[in-house]
Amino acid sequence: MIEEKDENESLIFYCSEEDAGKRLDVFLSEKIEDWSRSRLQKLIDDEDVMVNGKKSKSSQKLNEADEIEVELTELPTDNFEPENIPLDIIYEDEYLAVINKRAGMVVHPGAGVKSGTLANAIAYHFNFDEKEIQNPQSKVQNRVGIVHRLDKDTSGLILVAKNERTHETLGKQFRDREVYKSYIALVHGAVRGNKGKIDQPIGRDRYNRVKMSINKTGRNAISLWKVRQNFEKFTLLEVEIKTGRTHQIRVHLGFLNHPVVGDEIYNEGRDNTVNDIEVRRAISDLNRFFLHAEKLSFKHPVSKEKMDFTSPLPKELTDLLKLL
């Protein structure tokens, strides 16, 4: 069995000869030790696990060399080296924290990235007393609780649990789609209408493994969009996601032929076709795509109070809007 981890927070396993014949849920419970079997079964039911690129069932028997891809709607807890990386913490209590992530920061170690991630920063800020921090050989003993994910070049709100019970409670809210998440995206072209719904399944692109694409055999994915502001050749959208698929907004908006500005993977060179030289240069200078996790709402795991947070657009994005 070979295990891979890509930048999209997916785990990919290959079934070995000795694992052949095992049920899918049993196989995964042995490979992802931090997750219970029932939790993994829920992940399978929610179409977050694919076997050879197809939807699966918990009872499915595996064959040798089967490829099992697990898309993590919440990240498995783990131990990480603490790193003193500044964080923009906009809320914190003894159970959880809400962080305003900057663009360019990877959420979770993987795909060759071992340090400088949000997980490493959280390990430093939330899991050590002063004595432990000063010990360079010490590793996190309390598990880091990143509950969901954002792409590296997406800025905005991300939720962190400080203990396992909080992590499980918040994770359940995400799995049950009780968490409200909305994003701001600047897209190419004039979007017709004021609002709409995109209900298209998403799966791993068969030709390029770093990309996702619309795929009839992929995972169910739903995005709701509405226009916030119109420009001559661009549109500013607010997008609420009902599911949390990898690159969901970027794939869905690309499907509408209105790809996200600055997204080199999915906009097929549209950035380079902008006629206004100053605007084209400004987009290039962003060194990120125009996607920001603006709003996050959930129920506090202990008080049950509704928690609402909003993150303003970063300066580099507001500067581009002013130029437009």
N, C-alpha and C positions, 0 to 999 in steps of 0.2 A: 504493500500500500504506500503510495506516494501522496504526500499532502502538500498543497500549494495554498498560498494566500495572496490575493491580488489587492490592488489599491482600492477596490470598490467594496472592501469588507465582505468578500465572499470567501468561503472555504471550499476547496476542491479536493475530493478524495478519489482514489482509484482502488477498486475492490481487488484484493489479492486472492490467490488461489485458496488460502486458508479461510478467508472470509466469505467465499462463495457459498450461497445457500442461506445466508443469514437474512433475517427480516431487516428492512431498511431502518426502522426505528431502533432496533437492537444494535445494528452496525454503528449508527450515529451516536448512540449513548456511550459506546465504548471509545469513540474517537473524540467526542466533545465532553470531557469529564465534568465540566462545570454546569452542564445543563441536565435537568432531569429528563427521564424518558417521556413523561407526559408533556413537558414543555416542548420537546422535540416533535412529538406527535402533533401538537398544535401548529408548529412551524410547517410541518408537512401538509396539514389540512389547509393552511393559508397559502399554499402553492409557493412557498419559499424554498422548497427543495426540489431539484430536478435530477432525474437519472437519465443520462445520455441525452440531455436536452429536452426531456419530456416530463410532464407532470407525473407525480408518483403518489403512492399510498403507503401508509405505515407498514402494512402487511406484505408489501412487495418483496419478493425474494431476489437477492442480488446474484449476478453472474460475475465470473472473473473478468477483470478489465473494465467493468462498468465505471463510468465517470459519474460521481455524485457531487453536485454543486449545491452548497447551502448559502442562501442569501440571508445575511444576518440583519433582521429587523431591529434587533438589539444586540449589542456586542457581548460575547462571553467575557466574564470577568477573568482577570489574569494578574500576574505580578509584573511590575515594571520598575526599571531604575528611575529614581526621582531625579528630575532636572529642574533647576531654578529658572524657569521660563515665565516671563510676565503673563498674567492672565487678566482679562477684563471681566471681573466677576460682578454681575449686576444684581444678584440676589444670593443669599446664603443663609441657611440655618443648620441645625444639627443633623438634619436628614438628607438635605439635597443642596444643590447649587445650580444656578443658571448662568451660563457663560456666554459672552459675546465673542465668538471665534473670529479671528482675522482670516482673510483670504491667504492662501499659501501654506497654512498649517495643516498637516496631516492629522486626522483624528486618532488613528490607531496604528501601532507598528505593523508592518507587513510589506510585502513586495520589495524586500531589501532595505526598508526604512526601519532602523532600530532605535533611533533617538530623535529628539526634537519634536515629538508629537504631542498632541493634547493630552494623551494618556500619561506620558512622562511628566508633563507639567502638573497634572492633577495629582499624580503620585507624590510630588514634592509638596504641594500646597495643602493637601487634605489628609495625608496618611502618616505623617511623621512628627514626632516631637523633635526638639532642637538637637538632642544628643544623637538620634538616629540619622538626621539630616547630615551631620558632620562625619558620619561613617561612610566612606566611599564604597565599602564592601556590602553595605546593607541594602536589602531589597524590600519592596513593599510587602508587608504581611497582610494588611487589610486590603481587600480586593478593590481595585478601581472599578467604579460603576458607571461607565459611559452607557447611557440607555439607548441612544439612537446614533445616527451618523449624519455628517455633512461631507460633501465632496471637498477635496483639498482646496479648490479655488472658489468655493462658496463661503461667504461670510455670514455671520449672524448667530442666532440663538441655538444653544445646545444644552441639553439637560444632563446632569450628573447626579447619581445616587451615592451617598456616603456609606451605606451599609447594604448588606445582601438583601435584607427584608425590604428596604425601600426600593432597591433595584428590581426585585421581583414584582412589587406592586406597580411601579411605574411601567415596567416592561409589559405587564398585563394590560395596562391602559393603552399602550401602543398597539399590542396585538389585537385588542378588541376595538381598535379604531375610535377610541374615546378622546384622543388628543387632537387638538386643533393646531394645524401647522399651515402657515401661508408664507409665500415668498414674493419678492419683487424681481421681475425679470424685464430687461430691455431686449426687444427682439427686432429683427430686420423686417421691414415692410409695414404696410398699413393693414392692420388686422380688421377684417370685416365684422360688423356687429359690436355689441357692447359686452357680451358675455357668452360663455359657451362651456361645453363639457367634452372632454376627450376620454373615451373609454376604449382603450386599445391595449392588448396584452404585450408585455415586454419580455424579451429573452436575450441571451447572449448572442451576439452577431456571429454567424457561422463562418465568416471570412476574416474577422478581426476580433480577437479575444478581448481587447481592451475596450471594445465598443458594445453597447447594447442596441437592440433594434426592435421594431414592431414585428412580432412573431406570433402566428396563430396558436402555436403550441406553448407559448410563453406564459408568464404569470399575469394574472388579472391586474390591471392598473387603471386608476381613475384620477383625473385631474380636472379641477374646475377653474376657469379663468374669467377675469373681467378686466376691461380696459380702465387704466387709471389716468393715462395721458397720451394724447396723440401728437406725433411729430410728422414732419413731411415724409420721411422715409423710414421711420422707426415707430414703435409702439411700446409704451410702458405698461406692463401687465401685472396684476396681482393674481397669483396662482395658489389655490388651496389644493393640497394633495390628500386624497382619501386613502391611498395606499402608499407604501414607502419603498418602491422598487429602485434599484440602482439606476442612477442618472434619469429618473422618471421624467422630471420637468424638461430636461434637455432633449430627451428622445421625443416626448409628446409634442413639444413646440416645433421641433424639427419636422415631425410628421405633418404639421399644419403648414409647412413651408414658411414658417416664421421662426427660424433658429435664434438661439440666444446670442447676443452680441459678445464677441470675444471668445466664443467657444470653438476652438480650432478643430475639435474632434467631430462635432456634429453640424457645423454651419457650412461645411464644404466650400470654404474660401470666400464666403459672402463678405467678410470683413474687408477683403482686398478689392471688392467691387464698389466700395463707397466712393462716390465722385468727389465729394468735398475732401480735399487733401488734409485740411486741419483736423477734421473729424476722423478721418482714416488714421492719421498719426496718433490722435488721442486714444483711439481704440487699441492700437498697437501698444501704446505706452502703459495701458492698464496692467498688462501681464497677468490677466485673470479674465474670467467671464463675468458678465453682468447678471449675477444671481445672488440674492441676499435673503436669508431666512429672517423675515421681519417680525412675524407674530407667532407666539407659542402659548397655548392654553391647556391646562391639565388640572386634575384634582389632587390636592396635597394628600400624600399617602397616609398621614396621621390625622390632621385636623379636618380633612375632607373639604376644606375650603377651595373654591375655584381660584386658580392662580393664572393671571394674565400678564404677559410680558410683550413689550415691543422694542425693537432695536432699530434706531435710525440708520439710514443709508450711510456707508463710509464716505469720507470726503472725496475719494477718487471717483466714486460713482456719481455723487451730486455734481462734481465739477464737469463731468461728461454731459449730464443733463442740462446744465447751464449753457454749455457750448451749443447743444442742439437747439 
